[in-house]
Amino acid sequence: MCSGTPSRSDSSFMGPSVDELLQLEVPVRVVLGQRRMTMHEVRGLLPGSVLELGTMVDEDLEITVGHRSLATGQACRLEDRAAVQITSVGDPAARISALAKEEDLDSDD
């Protein structure tokens, strides 16, 4: 065997293990709602302005990982913090698919 060729037992050659992958931290976002605004409206936003969103107060919120839908849930309160109680979760294949693209996970927008 050549000294420059990684062997099958070389863990860096094999890539991360499933256990290592399961320890990765990923950005999880809860989408409260969206609204389109003209630039004039955006320019007029001031402290105290209220943005009306298209989401009804009791409507399930979308929970995303890497810009991919993972689950839905209801807004709630946990002591003095905002929280989301999960109401439905996508099938396991969809959850794995949501984690599949590394470039989606790295983006914070």
Backbone as CSV, one residue per row, in Angstrom:
resi,resn,N_x,N_y,N_z,CA_x,CA_y,CA_z,C_x,C_y,C_z
1,MET,0.850,-1.171,0.000,0.000,0.000,0.000,0.893,1.230,0.000
2,CYS,0.538,2.240,-0.809,1.305,3.479,-0.881,1.124,4.263,0.412
3,SER,2.176,4.956,0.825,2.088,5.716,2.074,1.169,6.930,1.938
4,GLY,0.965,7.439,0.729,0.119,8.614,0.535,-1.353,8.278,0.367
5,THR,-1.705,7.006,0.280,-3.093,6.600,0.073,-3.741,6.262,1.405
6,PRO,-4.861,6.899,1.722,-5.518,6.592,2.985,-6.017,5.150,3.000
7,SER,-5.907,4.507,4.135,-6.411,3.143,4.273,-7.871,3.206,4.682
8,ARG,-8.579,2.077,4.565,-9.990,2.020,4.946,-10.193,2.291,6.430
9,SER,-9.179,2.054,7.229,-9.319,2.276,8.664,-9.072,3.740,9.044
10,ASP,-8.614,4.556,8.097,-8.379,5.976,8.361,-9.732,6.681,8.456
11,SER,-10.126,7.145,9.681,-11.455,7.719,9.888,-11.668,8.999,9.098
12,SER,-10.618,9.762,8.805,-10.797,10.984,8.026,-11.171,10.648,6.582
13,PHE,-10.728,9.498,6.105,-11.062,9.054,4.758,-12.520,8.593,4.697
14,MET,-12.987,7.989,5.753,-14.337,7.432,5.800,-15.397,8.521,5.981
15,GLY,-15.007,9.698,6.458,-15.980,10.753,6.718,-16.526,10.622,8.130
16,PRO,-17.391,11.540,8.515,-17.916,11.526,9.874,-18.851,10.345,10.103
17,SER,-18.880,9.861,11.331,-19.787,8.766,11.679,-21.190,9.333,11.888
18,VAL,-22.156,8.445,11.941,-23.535,8.857,12.188,-23.628,9.564,13.531
19,ASP,-22.949,9.044,14.542,-22.964,9.688,15.861,-22.413,11.110,15.786
20,GLU,-21.343,11.310,15.021,-20.771,12.653,14.870,-21.752,13.578,14.153
21,LEU,-22.411,13.067,13.125,-23.389,13.875,12.392,-24.562,14.275,13.279
22,LEU,-24.985,13.372,14.155,-26.112,13.661,15.029,-25.770,14.690,16.098
23,GLN,-24.488,14.978,16.288,-24.058,15.987,17.261,-23.933,17.382,16.647
24,LEU,-24.080,17.485,15.318,-23.985,18.788,14.658,-25.122,19.698,15.104
25,GLU,-24.811,20.963,15.324,-25.838,21.957,15.622,-26.255,22.616,14.317
26,VAL,-27.558,22.740,14.110,-28.093,23.324,12.883,-29.065,24.447,13.250
27,PRO,-29.201,25.456,12.387,-30.141,26.542,12.679,-31.586,26.074,12.499
28,VAL,-32.379,26.225,13.524,-33.803,25.910,13.467,-34.549,27.231,13.570
29,ARG,-35.448,27.467,12.634,-36.196,28.724,12.611,-37.686,28.439,12.686
30,VAL,-38.399,29.343,13.324,-39.855,29.285,13.362,-40.351,30.508,12.604
31,VAL,-41.164,30.263,11.586,-41.650,31.342,10.733,-42.975,31.842,11.297
32,LEU,-42.944,33.035,11.861,-44.137,33.640,12.450,-45.100,34.098,11.364
33,GLY,-44.577,34.622,10.297,-45.413,35.087,9.199,-44.593,35.899,8.222
34,GLN,-45.239,36.303,7.144,-44.564,37.098,6.130,-45.517,38.166,5.625
35,ARG,-44.928,39.178,5.063,-45.711,40.256,4.474,-44.866,40.946,3.418
36,ARG,-45.477,41.312,2.329,-44.795,42.104,1.309,-45.095,43.569,1.582
37,MET,-44.057,44.394,1.451,-44.212,45.830,1.680,-43.489,46.582,0.584
38,THR,-43.992,47.757,0.278,-43.275,48.608,-0.661,-42.065,49.198,0.061
39,MET,-41.113,49.656,-0.683,-39.945,50.298,-0.074,-40.368,51.547,0.700
40,HIS,-41.391,52.225,0.220,-41.906,53.403,0.925,-42.411,53.002,2.326
41,GLU,-43.146,51.874,2.401,-43.645,51.396,3.691,-42.495,50.991,4.611
42,VAL,-41.498,50.288,4.056,-40.335,49.874,4.852,-39.615,51.101,5.400
43,ARG,-39.462,52.096,4.556,-38.776,53.333,4.951,-39.511,54.040,6.093
44,GLY,-40.817,53.854,6.163,-41.616,54.504,7.184,-41.686,53.769,8.513
45,LEU,-41.031,52.598,8.621,-41.072,51.845,9.883,-40.330,52.600,10.979
46,LEU,-40.966,52.694,12.131,-40.399,53.390,13.281,-40.573,52.515,14.520
47,PRO,-39.826,52.784,15.600,-40.083,52.062,16.846,-41.550,52.225,17.240
48,GLY,-42.202,51.141,17.544,-43.622,51.174,17.884,-44.529,50.816,16.718
49,SER,-43.989,50.782,15.500,-44.791,50.370,14.345,-45.221,48.919,14.537
50,VAL,-46.405,48.586,14.048,-46.916,47.223,14.133,-47.082,46.693,12.723
51,LEU,-46.496,45.534,12.447,-46.631,44.889,11.141,-47.683,43.809,11.240
52,GLU,-48.731,43.934,10.462,-49.749,42.886,10.415,-49.240,41.800,9.466
53,LEU,-49.281,40.567,9.928,-48.809,39.437,9.134,-50.006,38.645,8.611
54,GLY,-49.773,37.823,7.627,-50.836,37.014,7.051,-51.225,35.820,7.902
55,THR,-50.481,35.533,8.942,-50.727,34.373,9.789,-51.790,34.701,10.836
56,MET,-52.766,33.809,10.985,-53.768,33.977,12.040,-53.118,33.638,13.380
57,VAL,-53.609,34.220,14.459,-53.009,34.049,15.786,-52.942,32.579,16.195
58,ASP,-53.971,31.786,15.882,-54.000,30.389,16.307,-53.519,29.415,15.218
59,GLU,-52.970,29.941,14.140,-52.492,29.106,13.029,-51.150,28.466,13.372
60,ASP,-50.946,27.228,12.894,-49.660,26.563,13.102,-48.546,27.356,12.414
61,LEU,-47.399,27.411,13.082,-46.217,28.084,12.542,-45.307,27.050,11.904
62,GLU,-44.620,27.444,10.859,-43.703,26.543,10.162,-42.349,26.539,10.873
63,ILE,-41.815,25.351,11.087,-40.495,25.184,11.692,-39.578,24.665,10.591
64,THR,-38.473,25.386,10.359,-37.579,25.022,9.262,-36.172,24.732,9.765
65,VAL,-35.487,23.906,9.005,-34.059,23.644,9.199,-33.429,23.845,7.833
66,GLY,-32.477,24.770,7.760,-31.816,25.016,6.476,-32.789,25.392,5.378
67,HIS,-33.775,26.220,5.667,-34.758,26.691,4.689,-35.685,25.591,4.193
68,ARG,-35.717,24.459,4.885,-36.605,23.369,4.494,-37.579,23.091,5.627
69,SER,-38.836,22.912,5.282,-39.870,22.682,6.279,-39.618,21.361,7.001
70,LEU,-39.688,21.389,8.309,-39.435,20.204,9.131,-40.671,19.807,9.922
71,ALA,-41.385,20.808,10.458,-42.520,20.531,11.333,-43.392,21.773,11.406
72,THR,-44.509,21.649,12.142,-45.344,22.796,12.454,-45.614,22.790,13.951
73,GLY,-45.979,23.953,14.466,-46.254,24.039,15.894,-47.028,25.285,16.253
74,GLN,-47.497,25.320,17.489,-48.249,26.443,18.017,-47.365,27.286,18.912
75,ALA,-47.460,28.600,18.750,-46.727,29.508,19.626,-47.249,29.328,21.046
76,CYS,-46.348,29.350,22.008,-46.729,29.242,23.409,-45.688,29.958,24.263
77,ARG,-45.884,29.910,25.533,-44.973,30.559,26.473,-44.408,29.497,27.403
78,LEU,-43.119,29.557,27.643,-42.454,28.644,28.565,-41.736,29.518,29.585
79,GLU,-42.355,29.651,30.757,-41.900,30.593,31.779,-41.886,31.992,31.157
80,ASP,-40.732,32.645,31.063,-40.702,34.001,30.504,-40.173,34.031,29.074
81,ARG,-40.176,32.897,28.395,-39.649,32.821,27.028,-40.713,32.375,26.036
82,ALA,-40.569,32.865,24.811,-41.422,32.393,23.723,-40.980,30.987,23.359
83,ALA,-41.944,30.150,22.991,-41.640,28.756,22.639,-42.620,28.306,21.563
84,VAL,-42.396,27.111,21.045,-43.294,26.517,20.061,-43.548,25.075,20.470
85,GLN,-44.827,24.713,20.578,-45.192,23.335,20.868,-45.446,22.638,19.543
86,ILE,-44.687,21.588,19.277,-44.774,20.860,18.005,-46.142,20.201,17.882
87,THR,-46.797,20.423,16.744,-48.094,19.792,16.493,-48.003,18.705,15.430
88,SER,-47.056,18.815,14.513,-46.837,17.751,13.524,-45.391,17.809,13.040
89,VAL,-44.881,16.643,12.682,-43.503,16.517,12.207,-43.533,15.742,10.903
90,GLY,-42.712,16.183,9.949,-42.610,15.477,8.675,-42.086,14.064,8.877
91,ASP,-42.252,13.234,7.866,-41.773,11.863,7.969,-40.242,11.856,8.078
92,PRO,-39.655,10.764,8.594,-38.198,10.718,8.794,-37.389,11.025,7.537
93,ALA,-37.831,10.570,6.384,-37.097,10.841,5.143,-37.068,12.336,4.862
94,ALA,-38.180,13.035,5.144,-38.228,14.482,4.932,-37.301,15.191,5.909
95,ARG,-37.212,14.692,7.142,-36.313,15.311,8.117,-34.866,15.148,7.690
96,ILE,-34.509,13.985,7.194,-33.138,13.756,6.718,-32.875,14.627,5.507
97,SER,-33.862,14.733,4.618,-33.718,15.579,3.440,-33.512,17.031,3.834
98,ALA,-34.169,17.475,4.904,-34.021,18.855,5.364,-32.607,19.133,5.823
99,LEU,-31.890,18.110,6.223,-30.516,18.268,6.705,-29.487,17.982,5.624
100,ALA,-29.941,17.591,4.434,-29.037,17.074,3.410,-28.085,18.101,2.824
101,LYS,-28.513,19.334,2.611,-27.681,20.304,1.922,-26.942,21.183,2.908
102,GLU,-25.642,21.019,2.980,-24.808,21.778,3.920,-24.902,23.269,3.672
103,GLU,-24.985,23.700,2.408,-25.022,25.135,2.126,-26.293,25.769,2.666
104,ASP,-27.391,25.018,2.733,-28.622,25.540,3.320,-28.465,25.750,4.815
105,LEU,-27.720,24.868,5.471,-27.569,24.938,6.923,-26.658,26.081,7.345
106,ASP,-25.682,26.429,6.498,-24.718,27.459,6.871,-25.289,28.863,6.756
107,SER,-26.350,29.035,5.994,-26.887,30.365,5.740,-27.723,30.840,6.918
108,ASP,-27.518,32.091,7.342,-28.269,32.653,8.456,-29.339,33.632,7.996
109,ASP,-29.668,33.680,6.706,-30.684,34.634,6.254,-32.053,34.050,6.270
